[in-house]
Amino acid sequence: MQALLRRSVIGALAGLVAASLGLALAAEPARVPAKRLALQGYDPVSYFTNGRPEKGSSEFTAAFDDATYWFKSAEHRAMFAADPERYAPQFGGFCAISLTRGEVVEPDPESWVIADGKLFMFGKKIGPALFAERRASNIEKAAQSWREVRQHP
């Protein structure tokens, strides 16, 4: 009888310990995923300074608008940090044309345009031409879609 009682007590204690451990593990905060690497690691400042996309380096990074940006030099990173609104691509760096349709698409870093001093990215090579056809309308539709996407991720 004592052996049965001892086993019951040990079993109950083991169950309590396991339950407590499970609750402690469940109470840990969820891990926040790493920020998205914008522009597939291309340097957003290079579009303005060099007139072409250039691959950045993980050595020179900055975070802005829920994304991480890479830069080819400390100088470019400093320029971006001083004025990210100027250098960061519009709509989080997603394809502006796709956003006009309510879709969020990663861009092709080689498909871009600077309009009104702002960098716009596109998912396909035809993007800049489509964008230019109705620039004001496309910007308005993409901006509206971007606001909705950001409110309901």
KOLKELUM-876016 format. One line per 5 residues: their letters; for each residue x negated, y negated, z of N, C-alpha, C. Coordinates in Angstrom, 2 decimals, always signed. Atoms other than C-alpha are relative to their C-alpha. Last residue first. Layout:
<sites>
A = X/Y/Z/X/Y/Z/X/Y/Z ~ ...
</sites>
This chain:
<sites>
PHQRV = +1.11/-0.84/+0.52/+0.79/-42.88/-42.26/+0.37/+1.46/-0.10 ~ -0.43/-1.41/-0.16/+4.07/-44.77/-41.92/-1.08/+0.93/-0.56 ~ -0.99/-0.08/-1.09/+3.28/-48.46/-41.38/+0.39/+1.43/+0.30 ~ +0.67/+0.28/-1.28/+0.07/-48.30/-43.43/+0.95/+0.06/+1.19 ~ +0.88/-1.12/-0.29/+1.84/-46.62/-46.35/-0.67/-0.20/+1.36
ERWSQ = -0.84/-1.14/-0.38/+4.60/-49.22/-46.29/-0.83/+1.20/+0.41 ~ -0.60/+0.34/-1.30/+2.14/-52.15/-46.32/+0.84/+1.17/+0.53 ~ +1.06/-0.12/-0.99/+0.19/-50.46/-49.13/+0.52/-0.32/+1.41 ~ +0.18/-1.42/-0.26/+3.36/-50.03/-51.19/-1.04/+0.22/+1.10 ~ -1.22/-0.45/-0.68/+4.14/-53.72/-50.92/-0.14/+1.48/+0.39
AAKEI = +0.03/+0.58/-1.36/+0.55/-54.64/-51.78/+1.21/+0.46/+0.81 ~ +0.99/-0.75/-0.77/+0.57/-52.26/-54.77/-0.06/-0.49/+1.44 ~ -0.53/-1.35/-0.26/+3.81/-53.75/-56.08/-0.97/+0.82/+0.85 ~ -1.17/+0.10/-0.89/+2.56/-57.35/-55.71/+0.55/+1.38/+0.36 ~ +0.51/+0.35/-1.33/-0.86/-56.59/-57.19/+1.15/-0.05/+0.99
NSARR = +0.68/-1.17/-0.55/+0.74/-54.80/-60.14/-0.53/-0.27/+1.41 ~ -1.02/-0.98/-0.36/+3.16/-57.66/-60.77/-0.63/+1.23/+0.65 ~ -0.75/+0.54/-1.15/+0.37/-60.24/-60.72/+1.04/+1.00/+0.50 ~ +0.81/+0.13/-1.22/-1.89/-58.13/-62.95/+0.80/-0.46/+1.20 ~ -0.97/+0.67/-0.89/+0.64/-57.05/-65.54/-0.65/-0.21/+1.37
EAFLA = -1.23/+0.23/+0.75/-1.46/-55.91/-68.49/+1.03/-0.79/+0.81 ~ +0.06/+1.30/+0.66/-4.71/-56.34/-66.51/+1.30/-0.34/-0.74 ~ -0.08/+1.04/-1.03/-3.92/-53.42/-64.19/+0.08/-1.39/-0.65 ~ -1.39/-0.01/-0.47/-3.29/-51.06/-67.08/+0.24/-1.12/+1.01 ~ -0.83/+0.49/+1.11/-6.63/-52.07/-68.61/+1.47/-0.05/+0.40
PGIKK = +0.17/+1.45/+0.17/-8.48/-51.72/-65.28/+0.87/-0.58/-1.12 ~ -0.56/+0.85/-1.05/-6.92/-48.30/-64.63/-0.17/-1.50/-0.20 ~ -1.02/+0.85/+0.62/-7.79/-46.64/-67.96/+0.59/-1.00/+1.00 ~ +0.65/+1.05/+0.81/-11.03/-45.28/-66.47/+1.01/-0.96/-0.63 ~ +0.39/-0.44/+1.34/-9.07/-43.36/-63.83/-0.57/-1.18/-0.78
GFMFL = +0.26/-1.43/+0.02/-8.47/-43.56/-60.09/-0.48/+0.51/-1.34 ~ -0.95/-0.79/+0.77/-8.74/-47.33/-59.86/-0.43/+1.46/-0.05 ~ +0.51/-1.30/+0.43/-10.38/-49.84/-57.53/+1.11/+0.78/-0.70 ~ -1.09/-0.97/+0.17/-9.70/-53.54/-57.06/-0.59/+1.27/-0.58 ~ +0.36/-1.26/+0.63/-12.36/-55.93/-55.72/+1.19/+0.95/+0.00
KGDAI = -0.29/-1.20/-0.78/-11.17/-59.46/-54.99/-0.35/+1.24/-0.81 ~ +1.00/-0.16/-1.05/-12.56/-62.79/-56.26/+0.19/+1.23/+0.87 ~ -0.24/+1.03/-1.02/-9.39/-63.56/-58.22/-0.94/+0.18/+1.19 ~ -1.00/+0.97/+0.47/-9.90/-60.30/-60.10/+0.29/-0.96/+1.15 ~ -0.08/+1.10/-0.96/-12.93/-58.02/-59.71/+0.94/-1.02/-0.62
VWSEP = -0.03/+1.35/+0.56/-12.39/-54.80/-61.61/-0.01/-0.98/+1.17 ~ -0.23/+1.12/-0.90/-12.99/-51.12/-60.96/+0.11/-1.31/-0.78 ~ -1.20/+0.62/+0.58/-13.38/-47.66/-62.45/+0.48/-1.11/+0.94 ~ +0.39/+0.62/+1.26/-16.92/-46.37/-61.77/+1.16/-0.73/-0.67 ~ +0.81/+1.19/-0.28/-16.13/-45.67/-58.11/-0.47/-0.74/-1.25
DPEVV = +1.23/-0.32/+0.69/-13.31/-43.35/-59.29/-0.88/-1.24/+0.20 ~ +0.42/+0.57/+1.28/-10.66/-44.05/-56.73/-1.21/+0.68/-0.61 ~ +1.40/+0.43/-0.11/-8.97/-41.93/-54.07/-0.45/-0.51/-1.36 ~ +0.97/-0.79/+0.76/-5.22/-41.79/-54.67/-1.39/-0.58/+0.21 ~ +1.31/+0.36/-0.55/-2.35/-42.94/-52.45/-1.02/+0.93/-0.64
EGRTL = +0.93/-1.11/-0.20/+0.91/-42.83/-54.41/-1.33/-0.53/+0.54 ~ -0.16/-0.56/-1.33/+3.77/-45.33/-54.11/-0.91/+1.17/+0.31 ~ -0.97/-1.10/+0.09/+3.95/-45.95/-57.85/+0.23/+0.66/+1.35 ~ -1.21/+0.61/+0.58/+2.26/-49.37/-57.61/+1.11/+1.03/-0.13 ~ -0.81/+0.61/-1.06/-0.16/-47.58/-55.24/+1.24/-0.68/-0.56
SIACF = -0.76/-1.08/-0.66/-1.35/-45.41/-58.13/+0.88/-0.56/+1.11 ~ -1.08/-0.42/+0.90/-2.32/-48.55/-60.05/+0.84/+1.10/+0.63 ~ -1.06/+1.02/+0.02/-4.30/-49.99/-57.12/+1.17/+0.41/-0.89 ~ -0.35/+0.41/+1.36/-6.34/-46.82/-56.58/+1.20/-0.94/+0.02 ~ -0.75/-0.99/+0.78/-7.47/-46.69/-52.94/+0.37/-0.58/-1.36
GGFQP = +0.84/-0.64/+1.00/-10.22/-48.90/-51.57/+0.71/+1.08/-0.79 ~ +0.81/-1.03/-0.63/-8.34/-49.75/-48.39/-0.91/+0.74/-0.96 ~ -0.82/-1.20/-0.27/-5.73/-51.62/-50.42/-0.84/+1.16/+0.54 ~ -1.41/+0.18/-0.37/-8.22/-54.17/-51.77/+0.65/+1.36/+0.24 ~ -0.97/-0.16/+1.07/-11.91/-53.35/-51.83/+1.42/-0.17/+0.53
AYREP = -0.73/-1.27/-0.07/-13.99/-54.78/-49.01/+0.99/+0.10/-1.16 ~ +0.65/-1.11/+0.71/-16.32/-57.59/-50.08/+0.77/+1.32/+0.01 ~ +0.48/+0.36/+1.34/-14.49/-60.83/-49.28/-0.46/+1.24/-0.78 ~ -1.17/+0.30/+0.83/-12.43/-59.58/-46.35/-0.41/-0.34/-1.43 ~ -0.56/-1.23/+0.58/-15.60/-58.01/-44.93/+1.22/-0.25/-0.88
DAAFM = -1.23/+0.37/+0.70/-17.31/-61.41/-44.51/+0.66/+1.23/-0.65 ~ -0.27/+1.43/-0.16/-20.33/-61.37/-42.16/+1.33/-0.41/-0.63 ~ -0.39/+0.23/-1.39/-20.31/-57.57/-41.87/+0.37/-1.46/+0.24 ~ -1.33/-0.56/-0.20/-20.35/-57.24/-45.67/+0.50/-0.32/+1.41 ~ -0.93/+0.82/+0.80/-23.32/-59.56/-46.09/+1.44/+0.45/+0.24
ARHEA = -0.14/+1.28/-0.71/-25.15/-57.80/-43.24/+0.97/-0.92/-0.74 ~ -0.82/-0.27/-1.19/-24.54/-54.39/-44.86/+0.25/-1.30/+0.77 ~ -1.38/-0.17/+0.45/-25.83/-55.74/-48.16/+0.94/+0.28/+1.17 ~ -0.48/+1.31/+0.45/-29.00/-57.00/-46.49/+1.46/+0.08/-0.45 ~ -0.43/+0.72/-1.21/-29.49/-53.73/-44.61/+0.55/-1.37/-0.37
SKFWY = +1.04/+0.69/-0.76/-29.63/-52.02/-47.99/+0.59/-0.65/+1.25 ~ +1.33/-0.39/+0.49/-27.80/-49.64/-50.32/-1.12/-0.65/+0.78 ~ +0.65/+1.09/+0.73/-24.61/-49.86/-48.33/-1.39/+0.44/-0.43 ~ +1.44/-0.15/+0.09/-22.16/-47.25/-47.03/-0.55/-1.13/-0.86 ~ +0.63/+0.39/+1.27/-18.62/-48.04/-45.95/-1.50/+0.22/+0.11
TADDF = +1.44/+0.24/-0.13/-16.63/-46.32/-43.24/-0.54/-0.31/-1.39 ~ +0.89/-0.69/+0.93/-12.86/-46.61/-43.29/-1.44/-0.34/+0.35 ~ -0.13/-1.45/-0.10/-10.03/-47.50/-40.91/-0.86/+0.78/-0.99 ~ -1.32/-0.41/+0.48/-9.96/-51.15/-42.03/+0.16/+1.52/-0.07 ~ -0.98/+1.05/+0.23/-13.69/-51.75/-41.63/+1.29/+0.63/-0.48
AATFE = -1.39/-0.44/-0.04/-16.61/-49.69/-40.41/+0.90/-1.21/-0.20 ~ -0.87/+0.92/-0.74/-20.17/-50.45/-41.43/+1.41/+0.55/-0.08 ~ -1.44/-0.18/-0.01/-23.01/-48.25/-42.62/+0.70/-1.12/+0.76 ~ -0.58/+1.34/-0.15/-26.66/-48.50/-43.67/+1.52/+0.10/-0.10 ~ +0.87/+0.77/-0.90/-28.57/-45.23/-43.15/+0.58/-1.38/+0.29
SSGKE = -0.55/-0.19/-1.34/-25.70/-43.27/-44.71/-0.86/-0.70/+1.05 ~ +0.73/-0.97/-0.80/-26.89/-44.77/-47.97/+0.65/+0.12/+1.38 ~ +0.53/+0.46/-1.28/-25.02/-46.59/-50.70/-0.72/+1.13/+0.70 ~ -0.18/-0.91/-1.13/-24.61/-45.61/-54.34/-0.64/-0.60/+1.25 ~ +1.25/-0.65/-0.35/-24.47/-48.53/-56.74/+0.25/+0.84/+1.26
PRGNT = +0.02/-0.82/-1.21/-21.41/-49.82/-58.54/-1.38/+0.63/+0.20 ~ -0.17/-1.43/+0.30/-21.99/-52.60/-61.06/-0.01/+0.78/+1.31 ~ -0.95/-0.19/+1.09/-21.99/-56.38/-61.25/+0.19/+1.44/-0.41 ~ +0.69/-0.60/+1.15/-25.17/-56.58/-59.18/+0.92/+0.24/-1.19 ~ +1.35/+0.54/+0.18/-24.00/-58.94/-56.43/-0.68/+0.50/-1.26
FYSVP = +0.05/+1.46/+0.09/-20.24/-58.42/-56.56/-1.39/-0.51/-0.35 ~ -0.92/+0.37/+1.08/-19.94/-54.70/-57.30/-0.06/-1.50/-0.24 ~ +0.70/-0.08/+1.29/-23.07/-54.19/-55.17/+0.91/-0.35/-1.18 ~ +0.64/+1.30/+0.28/-21.22/-55.44/-52.08/-0.67/+0.02/-1.37 ~ -0.96/+0.97/+0.53/-18.89/-52.42/-52.11/-0.62/-1.36/-0.35
DYGQL = +0.17/+1.26/-0.70/-21.80/-49.94/-51.83/+0.97/-1.04/-0.55 ~ +0.56/+1.08/+0.80/-20.73/-46.51/-53.07/+0.05/-1.30/+0.80 ~ +1.35/+0.38/-0.42/-20.26/-43.78/-50.49/-0.65/-1.08/-0.85 ~ +0.89/-1.15/+0.16/-17.28/-42.07/-52.12/-1.45/-0.36/+0.32 ~ +0.71/+0.12/+1.29/-15.64/-45.49/-52.34/-1.01/+1.12/-0.25
ALRKA = -0.60/+0.73/+1.11/-14.61/-45.30/-48.68/-0.92/-0.01/-1.22 ~ +1.10/+0.64/+0.72/-15.85/-42.61/-46.32/+0.61/-0.64/-1.24 ~ +0.13/-0.34/+1.41/-12.81/-41.91/-44.16/-1.19/-0.74/-0.61 ~ -0.61/+0.92/+0.96/-13.28/-42.35/-40.45/-0.28/+0.48/-1.43 ~ +0.93/+1.01/+0.50/-14.16/-39.32/-38.40/+0.72/-0.88/-1.01
PVRAP = +0.83/-0.39/+1.15/-11.24/-37.50/-36.85/-0.91/-1.15/-0.42 ~ -0.29/+0.94/+1.08/-10.12/-38.50/-33.36/-0.88/+0.39/-1.18 ~ +1.20/+0.62/+0.58/-10.26/-35.49/-31.10/+0.40/-0.89/-1.17 ~ +0.32/-0.54/+1.32/-7.03/-34.86/-29.26/-1.23/-0.72/-0.53 ~ -0.50/+0.77/+1.14/-7.14/-35.89/-25.63/-0.41/+0.65/-1.32
EAALA = +1.07/+0.75/+0.64/-7.74/-33.14/-23.08/+0.57/-0.76/-1.19 ~ -0.06/+1.40/-0.38/-4.54/-32.20/-21.20/-1.10/-0.83/-0.65 ~ -1.07/+0.64/+0.77/-4.21/-28.89/-23.06/+0.06/-1.49/+0.29 ~ +0.41/+0.10/+1.40/-7.58/-27.77/-21.74/+1.04/-0.72/-0.84 ~ +1.11/+0.94/+0.05/-6.61/-28.59/-18.16/-0.47/-0.18/-1.44
LGLSA = -0.53/+1.36/-0.14/-3.24/-26.90/-18.59/-1.10/-1.03/-0.10 ~ -0.75/+0.33/+1.21/-4.89/-23.75/-19.93/+0.58/-1.39/+0.05 ~ +0.98/+0.26/+1.03/-7.41/-23.74/-17.09/+0.69/-0.38/-1.30 ~ +0.60/+1.31/-0.29/-4.61/-24.07/-14.56/-1.00/-0.38/-1.07 ~ -1.01/+1.03/+0.31/-2.71/-21.21/-16.19/-0.56/-1.39/+0.23
AVLGA = -0.14/+0.06/+1.46/-5.81/-19.00/-16.19/+0.99/-1.08/-0.41 ~ +1.23/+0.59/+0.52/-6.53/-19.81/-12.54/+0.11/-0.16/-1.52 ~ +0.00/+1.43/-0.34/-2.92/-19.16/-11.58/-1.22/-0.72/-0.56 ~ -1.01/+0.66/+0.85/-2.90/-15.85/-13.45/+0.06/-1.49/+0.26 ~ +0.58/+0.06/+1.35/-6.15/-14.75/-11.79/+0.96/-0.71/-0.95
LAGIV = +1.04/+1.05/-0.01/-4.66/-15.65/-8.41/-0.63/-0.16/-1.38 ~ -0.69/+1.29/-0.08/-1.52/-13.61/-9.15/-1.00/-1.14/-0.02 ~ -0.64/+0.26/+1.29/-3.59/-10.64/-10.30/+0.69/-1.35/-0.02 ~ +1.09/+0.31/+0.95/-5.80/-10.84/-7.21/+0.58/-0.31/-1.38 ~ +0.53/+1.32/-0.38/-2.70/-11.03/-4.97/-1.09/-0.42/-0.98
SRRLL = -1.03/+1.00/+0.31/-1.01/-8.13/-6.77/-0.50/-1.40/+0.29 ~ -0.05/+0.15/+1.46/-4.18/-6.02/-6.72/+1.00/-1.06/-0.40 ~ +1.23/+0.67/+0.39/-4.58/-6.64/-2.95/-0.02/-0.24/-1.51 ~ -0.14/+1.40/-0.39/-0.94/-5.73/-2.33/-1.22/-0.81/-0.44 ~ -0.99/+0.59/+0.90/-1.32/-2.50/-4.30/+0.18/-1.47/+0.30
AQM = +0.66/+0.11/+1.31/-4.54/-1.64/-2.45/+0.94/-0.64/-1.01 ~ +0.89/+1.15/-0.04/-2.82/-2.40/+0.87/-0.69/-0.21/-1.34 ~ -0.82/+1.18/+0.00/+0.00/+0.00/+0.00/-0.87/-1.26/+0.00
</sites>
